[in-house]
Amino acid sequence: MDEVKIDEGDELTAMKVIADALSPFEPKTRKRIVGWVSDKFELGQLPASMQPEPKGGTVMGDDSVIQGTALQDAATLFEKASPSTDAEKVLVVAYWMQEMNHESVTAVRVNKKLKDLGHRVDHINRVFTGLIEQKPSLVIQTHKSGKAKQGRKTYKVTTEGIKRVKAMLATGQVGPEE
């Protein structure tokens, strides 16, 4: 495969443009933006110092807050929550993406992360529909791109969904919801 030669001046120009674009933001916002760029351009895992910080710490129930980075890792959060149904698996990973990794939640991203964790879900869009149709809804759809029924949809875990995941984290399990 041929490697494209890039002029060092072009790289420096790109770095200057990025630095200028990020300079008005607070460090937390910069981390979130750089995390998005890393995800968008598939740059791999960011160094720990560049990982977005969880919003207000990682709450595991009503009172206990985990300090540090213990649950910033999806695998650790998944193991702690120990979801048993496909709906719970999707909800836990969607929660992690939204609340801890500051990523937008899409079915493709959630299933990719679940696959990485060894828990791929068949018919993930149906699972999201089930989470939306529960009363109260655990997830809502916030955006759809494309006109087809299968268009890419963006989701948000609701306050009730967040409470459900926190309950799973606090007890290790809640009742089945599928």
C-alpha positions as CSV (number, residue, x, y, z in Angstrom):
1,M,0.0,0.0,0.0
2,D,1.4,3.4,-1.0
3,E,2.0,5.9,1.8
4,V,0.9,9.4,1.2
5,K,3.7,11.9,1.9
6,I,2.5,14.8,4.0
7,D,4.5,18.0,4.2
8,E,5.5,18.9,7.8
9,G,4.2,22.4,7.2
10,D,0.7,21.0,6.5
11,E,0.8,19.1,9.8
12,L,1.9,22.2,11.7
13,T,-0.9,24.2,9.9
14,A,-3.5,21.6,10.9
15,M,-2.2,21.6,14.5
16,K,-2.4,25.4,14.7
17,V,-6.0,25.4,13.3
18,I,-6.9,22.8,16.0
19,A,-5.2,24.7,18.8
20,D,-6.9,27.9,17.7
21,A,-10.3,26.2,17.5
22,L,-9.9,24.6,21.0
23,S,-8.4,27.6,22.8
24,P,-11.7,29.3,23.8
25,F,-13.0,26.2,25.6
26,E,-12.5,25.0,29.1
27,P,-10.3,21.9,29.6
28,K,-13.3,19.5,30.1
29,T,-14.9,20.7,26.9
30,R,-11.6,20.3,25.1
31,K,-11.3,16.7,26.3
32,R,-14.9,16.0,25.1
33,I,-14.1,17.5,21.6
34,V,-10.8,15.7,21.3
35,G,-12.6,12.4,22.3
36,W,-15.2,13.0,19.6
37,V,-12.4,13.7,17.0
38,S,-10.6,10.5,18.1
39,D,-13.8,8.5,17.7
40,K,-14.8,10.1,14.4
41,F,-11.4,9.5,12.8
42,E,-10.9,6.1,14.5
43,L,-7.7,7.1,16.2
44,G,-8.0,4.5,19.0
45,Q,-8.0,4.9,22.7
46,L,-6.9,8.3,24.1
47,P,-4.3,8.5,26.8
48,A,-5.8,8.5,30.3
49,S,-5.0,12.2,30.7
50,M,-7.2,13.0,27.7
51,Q,-10.2,10.8,28.7
52,P,-13.3,12.8,29.4
53,E,-14.2,13.0,33.0
54,P,-17.5,11.6,34.2
55,K,-20.2,14.3,34.9
56,G,-20.0,14.9,38.7
57,G,-18.3,11.6,39.5
58,T,-19.6,8.2,39.0
59,V,-22.7,7.7,41.1
60,M,-23.5,4.1,42.1
61,G,-26.7,4.3,44.0
62,D,-27.9,7.3,45.9
63,D,-24.9,8.0,48.1
64,S,-21.7,6.3,47.1
65,V,-19.5,7.9,44.5
66,I,-16.6,6.1,43.0
67,Q,-13.4,8.1,42.9
68,G,-10.9,8.0,40.0
69,T,-11.4,6.1,36.8
70,A,-12.8,2.7,37.9
71,L,-16.0,2.8,36.0
72,Q,-14.8,5.0,33.1
73,D,-14.0,1.7,31.4
74,A,-17.1,0.2,29.7
75,A,-16.1,-3.3,30.6
76,T,-15.8,-2.5,34.3
77,L,-19.1,-0.8,34.3
78,F,-20.7,-3.7,32.4
79,E,-19.3,-6.2,34.8
80,K,-20.4,-4.2,37.9
81,A,-24.0,-3.8,36.5
82,S,-24.2,-7.5,35.4
83,P,-27.0,-7.0,33.0
84,S,-28.9,-10.2,32.1
85,T,-31.2,-9.3,29.3
86,D,-30.5,-7.7,25.9
87,A,-32.4,-4.6,27.0
88,E,-30.3,-4.2,30.1
89,K,-27.1,-4.7,28.1
90,V,-28.0,-2.0,25.6
91,L,-29.1,0.3,28.4
92,V,-25.9,-0.1,30.4
93,V,-23.7,0.5,27.3
94,A,-25.8,3.5,26.2
95,Y,-25.5,4.9,29.7
96,W,-21.8,4.5,29.6
97,M,-21.5,6.2,26.2
98,Q,-23.7,9.1,27.2
99,E,-22.8,9.8,30.8
100,M,-19.2,8.7,31.1
101,N,-17.7,8.8,27.7
102,H,-19.7,11.8,26.4
103,E,-20.4,10.1,23.1
104,S,-23.6,10.3,21.1
105,V,-25.6,7.0,21.4
106,T,-26.4,5.2,18.2
107,A,-27.4,1.5,17.7
108,V,-24.3,0.9,15.7
109,R,-22.0,2.3,18.4
110,V,-23.7,0.5,21.2
111,N,-23.6,-2.8,19.3
112,K,-20.0,-2.4,18.4
113,K,-19.1,-1.8,22.1
114,L,-21.3,-4.8,23.1
115,K,-19.5,-6.9,20.5
116,D,-16.1,-5.7,21.9
117,L,-17.4,-6.9,25.3
118,G,-18.4,-10.2,23.9
119,H,-22.2,-9.5,24.2
120,R,-23.4,-8.5,20.7
121,V,-27.2,-8.1,20.5
122,D,-29.2,-9.3,17.5
123,H,-31.9,-6.9,16.3
124,I,-30.6,-4.0,18.4
125,N,-33.0,-1.5,16.9
126,R,-35.9,-3.6,18.2
127,V,-34.3,-3.5,21.6
128,F,-34.0,0.3,21.5
129,T,-37.7,0.4,20.4
130,G,-38.6,-1.7,23.5
131,L,-36.6,0.7,25.8
132,I,-38.5,3.6,24.2
133,E,-41.9,2.0,24.5
134,Q,-41.5,1.1,28.2
135,K,-43.4,3.3,30.6
136,P,-41.6,5.4,31.7
137,S,-39.3,5.3,28.7
138,L,-35.7,4.4,29.5
139,V,-34.4,5.8,26.2
140,I,-35.7,8.4,23.8
141,Q,-34.8,9.0,20.1
142,T,-33.4,12.5,19.6
143,H,-32.4,12.4,16.0
144,K,-32.8,10.4,12.8
145,S,-30.7,10.8,9.6
146,G,-31.8,9.3,6.4
147,K,-35.4,8.8,5.1
148,A,-35.5,5.0,5.3
149,K,-37.0,3.2,8.3
150,Q,-33.5,1.9,9.0
151,G,-32.0,5.5,9.0
152,R,-29.4,6.2,11.6
153,K,-31.0,7.2,14.9
154,T,-29.4,8.9,17.8
155,Y,-30.7,8.1,21.3
156,K,-30.6,9.6,24.8
157,V,-30.9,7.7,28.0
158,T,-33.7,9.3,30.0
159,T,-33.5,10.2,33.7
160,E,-35.5,7.0,34.4
161,G,-33.0,5.0,32.4
162,I,-30.1,6.5,34.3
163,K,-31.8,5.6,37.6
164,R,-32.3,2.0,36.4
165,V,-28.6,1.7,35.5
166,K,-27.6,3.2,38.9
167,A,-29.8,0.7,40.6
168,M,-28.2,-2.1,38.7
169,L,-24.8,-0.8,39.7
170,A,-25.8,-0.5,43.4
171,T,-27.3,-4.0,43.6
172,G,-25.6,-5.8,40.8
173,Q,-29.0,-6.5,39.2
174,V,-32.6,-5.4,38.9
175,G,-35.6,-7.4,37.6
176,P,-35.6,-8.4,33.9
177,E,-36.9,-5.8,31.5
178,E,-37.1,-7.1,27.9
